[in-house]
Protein backbone atom coordinates (compact mmCIF):
# COMPACT_ATOMS: atom_id res chain seq x y z
CA UNK A 1 0.00 0.00 0.00
CA UNK A 2 2.79 2.37 0.83
CA UNK A 3 4.62 2.00 -2.50
CA UNK A 4 1.41 2.75 -4.45
CA UNK A 5 0.90 5.86 -2.32
CA UNK A 6 4.50 7.01 -2.96
CA UNK A 7 4.10 6.46 -6.71
CA UNK A 8 0.92 8.58 -6.73
CA UNK A 9 2.62 11.24 -4.63
CA UNK A 10 5.65 11.40 -6.94
CA UNK A 11 3.49 11.46 -10.09
CA UNK A 12 1.30 14.19 -8.57
CA UNK A 13 4.36 16.23 -7.63
CA UNK A 14 5.79 15.90 -11.14
CA UNK A 15 2.49 16.95 -12.73
CA UNK A 16 2.21 19.91 -10.37
CA UNK A 17 5.80 20.91 -11.05
CA UNK A 18 5.30 20.66 -14.82
CA UNK A 19 2.08 22.69 -14.67
CA UNK A 20 3.65 25.22 -12.35
CA UNK A 21 6.61 25.81 -14.63
CA UNK A 22 4.36 26.14 -17.66
CA UNK A 23 1.98 28.42 -15.72
CA UNK A 24 4.76 30.68 -14.47
CA UNK A 25 6.29 30.98 -17.93
CA UNK A 26 2.97 31.81 -19.57
CA UNK A 27 2.07 34.23 -16.77
CA UNK A 28 5.46 35.94 -17.09
CA UNK A 29 4.96 36.42 -20.84
CA UNK A 30 1.43 37.77 -20.29
CA UNK A 31 2.66 40.23 -17.67
CA UNK A 32 5.40 41.48 -20.01
CA UNK A 33 2.88 41.95 -22.84
CA UNK A 34 0.47 43.77 -20.54
CA UNK A 35 3.15 46.13 -19.16
CA UNK A 36 4.40 46.88 -22.68
CA UNK A 37 0.87 47.62 -23.90
CA UNK A 38 0.13 49.90 -20.94
CA UNK A 39 3.43 51.79 -21.38
CA UNK A 40 2.74 52.32 -25.07
CA UNK A 41 -0.80 53.42 -24.31
CA UNK A 42 0.40 55.98 -21.74
CA UNK A 43 3.00 57.37 -24.13
CA UNK A 44 0.74 57.63 -27.17
CA UNK A 45 -2.62 58.70 -25.81
CA UNK A 46 -3.70 61.33 -23.32
CA UNK A 47 -6.74 60.96 -21.14
CA UNK A 48 -9.70 62.75 -22.70
CA UNK A 49 -11.74 64.91 -20.37
CA UNK A 50 -15.53 64.55 -20.48
CA UNK A 51 -17.44 67.46 -21.94
CA UNK A 52 -20.16 69.03 -19.82
CA UNK A 53 -22.32 72.10 -19.89
CA UNK A 54 -22.76 74.52 -17.00
CA UNK A 55 -24.08 77.91 -16.00
CA UNK A 56 -22.17 80.26 -13.77
CA UNK A 57 -23.64 80.94 -10.35
CA UNK A 58 -25.73 83.94 -11.39
CA UNK A 59 -26.94 81.99 -14.45
CA UNK A 60 -25.86 84.71 -16.85
CA UNK A 61 -23.32 82.63 -18.79
CA UNK A 62 -24.09 79.15 -20.13
CA UNK A 63 -21.06 77.33 -21.47
CA UNK A 64 -19.60 73.91 -22.07
CA UNK A 65 -16.06 72.72 -21.52
CA UNK A 66 -15.64 72.33 -25.30
CA UNK A 67 -16.19 76.09 -25.66
CA UNK A 68 -12.71 76.48 -24.15
CA UNK A 69 -10.88 74.21 -26.63
CA UNK A 70 -7.59 75.88 -27.49
CA UNK A 71 -7.17 77.38 -24.01
CA UNK A 72 -5.82 75.80 -20.85
CA UNK A 73 -8.53 75.20 -18.24
CA UNK A 74 -8.28 74.81 -14.47
CA UNK A 75 -11.22 72.93 -12.97
CA UNK A 76 -11.28 73.25 -9.20
CA UNK A 77 -13.74 71.23 -7.12
CA UNK A 78 -14.31 72.97 -3.80
CA UNK A 79 -16.78 73.85 -1.04
CA UNK A 80 -17.06 76.68 1.50
CA UNK A 81 -16.85 74.20 4.41
CA UNK A 82 -13.51 72.81 3.14
CA UNK A 83 -10.61 74.68 4.82
CA UNK A 84 -7.94 73.73 2.22
CA UNK A 85 -10.36 74.76 -0.55
CA UNK A 86 -10.86 78.17 1.05
CA UNK A 87 -7.09 78.54 1.47
CA UNK A 88 -6.25 77.85 -2.20
CA UNK A 89 -9.14 79.77 -3.78
CA UNK A 90 -7.51 83.26 -3.72
CA UNK A 91 -4.35 81.83 -5.31
CA UNK A 92 -6.30 80.18 -8.15
CA UNK A 93 -8.35 83.32 -8.77
CA UNK A 94 -5.25 85.55 -8.80
CA UNK A 95 -3.46 83.14 -11.15
CA UNK A 96 -6.38 83.11 -13.61
CA UNK A 97 -6.73 86.90 -13.37
CA UNK A 98 -3.04 87.30 -14.26
CA UNK A 99 -3.25 84.83 -17.17
CA UNK A 100 -6.38 85.78 -19.09
CA UNK A 101 -5.92 82.93 -21.60
CA UNK A 102 -6.48 80.45 -18.73
CA UNK A 103 -10.10 79.58 -17.98
CA UNK A 104 -10.92 78.84 -14.32
CA UNK A 105 -13.99 76.80 -13.40
CA UNK A 106 -14.68 76.85 -9.66
CA UNK A 107 -17.17 74.02 -9.18
CA UNK A 108 -18.76 74.18 -5.74
CA UNK A 109 -20.28 71.21 -3.93
CA UNK A 110 -22.07 73.35 -1.38
CA UNK A 111 -25.66 72.65 -0.41
CA UNK A 112 -27.08 76.03 -1.42
CA UNK A 113 -26.39 78.88 -3.78
CA UNK A 114 -26.88 81.38 -0.95
CA UNK A 115 -24.01 79.77 0.96
CA UNK A 116 -21.75 80.25 -2.06
CA UNK A 117 -22.91 83.84 -2.68
CA UNK A 118 -22.33 84.80 0.98
CA UNK A 119 -18.89 83.17 0.94
CA UNK A 120 -17.84 84.92 -2.29
CA UNK A 121 -18.98 88.26 -0.91
CA UNK A 122 -16.83 87.73 2.23
CA UNK A 123 -13.90 86.53 0.11
CA UNK A 124 -14.03 89.67 -2.03
CA UNK A 125 -14.38 91.92 1.03
CA UNK A 126 -11.39 90.26 2.74
CA UNK A 127 -9.29 90.23 -0.47
CA UNK A 128 -9.98 93.53 -2.23
CA UNK A 129 -7.27 92.88 -4.83
CA UNK A 130 -9.19 89.89 -6.23
CA UNK A 131 -11.26 90.55 -9.36
CA UNK A 132 -15.05 90.62 -9.27
CA UNK A 133 -15.80 87.00 -10.13
CA UNK A 134 -19.19 87.55 -11.69
CA UNK A 135 -17.78 89.93 -14.30
CA UNK A 136 -14.42 88.27 -14.95
CA UNK A 137 -14.37 86.96 -18.53
CA UNK A 138 -12.30 83.85 -17.75
CA UNK A 139 -13.43 82.86 -14.24
CA UNK A 140 -16.65 80.91 -13.72
CA UNK A 141 -18.19 79.94 -10.40
CA UNK A 142 -20.49 76.93 -10.82
CA UNK A 143 -22.85 75.41 -8.27
CA UNK A 144 -22.89 71.65 -8.83
CA UNK A 145 -26.22 71.28 -7.04
CA UNK A 146 -26.80 67.59 -7.81
CA UNK A 147 -23.08 66.64 -8.02
CA UNK A 148 -23.63 65.82 -11.69
CA UNK A 149 -20.22 67.18 -12.67
CA UNK A 150 -18.11 66.37 -9.62
CA UNK A 151 -19.40 62.92 -8.73
CA UNK A 152 -20.94 61.55 -11.93
CA UNK A 153 -18.43 62.80 -14.50
CA UNK A 154 -15.18 63.35 -12.60
CA UNK A 155 -15.58 60.89 -9.71
CA UNK A 156 -14.45 63.59 -7.26
CA UNK A 157 -15.23 62.80 -3.65
CA UNK A 158 -12.28 64.41 -1.81
CA UNK A 159 -11.86 68.16 -1.74
CA UNK A 160 -10.13 70.16 -2.95
CA UNK A 161 -9.33 68.56 -6.27
CA UNK A 162 -7.87 70.46 -9.21
CA UNK A 163 -7.73 69.27 -12.82
CA UNK A 164 -5.46 71.06 -15.27
CA UNK A 165 -6.89 70.59 -18.77
CA UNK A 166 -4.67 71.12 -21.80
CA UNK A 167 -5.76 73.26 -24.76
CA UNK A 168 -6.40 69.93 -26.58
CA UNK A 169 -9.00 69.07 -23.88
CA UNK A 170 -6.97 66.27 -22.30
CA UNK A 171 -5.92 65.87 -18.68
CA UNK A 172 -2.61 67.60 -18.04
CA UNK A 173 -2.51 66.99 -14.30
CA UNK A 174 -4.82 66.08 -11.45
CA UNK A 175 -3.99 67.48 -8.01
CA UNK A 176 -5.83 65.98 -5.06
CA UNK A 177 -5.56 68.13 -1.94
CA UNK A 178 -4.23 71.63 -1.50
CA UNK A 179 -2.53 72.84 -4.69
CA UNK A 180 0.40 75.21 -4.65
CA UNK A 181 0.77 78.04 -7.15
CA UNK A 182 3.99 76.44 -8.43
CA UNK A 183 2.26 73.09 -9.03
CA UNK A 184 -0.51 74.76 -11.01
CA UNK A 185 1.89 76.96 -13.03
CA UNK A 186 4.10 73.96 -13.90
CA UNK A 187 1.06 71.93 -14.95
CA UNK A 188 -0.16 74.79 -17.16
CA UNK A 189 3.21 74.90 -18.93
CA UNK A 190 3.13 71.18 -19.79
CA UNK A 191 1.79 70.33 -23.20
Buried (B, 14 or more C-beta within 10 A) or exposed (E): EEEEEEEEEEEEEEEEEEEEEEEEEEEEEEEEEEEEEEEEEEEEEBEEBEEBEBEBBEEEBEBEBEBBBEBBBBBBBBBBEBEEBBEBBBBBBBBBBEBEEBBBBBBBBBEEBEBBBEBBEEBBEEEEEBBEBBEBEBBBBBBBEEBEBBBEBBEBEEBBBBBBBBBEBEBBBBBBEBBEEEBBEEBBEEE
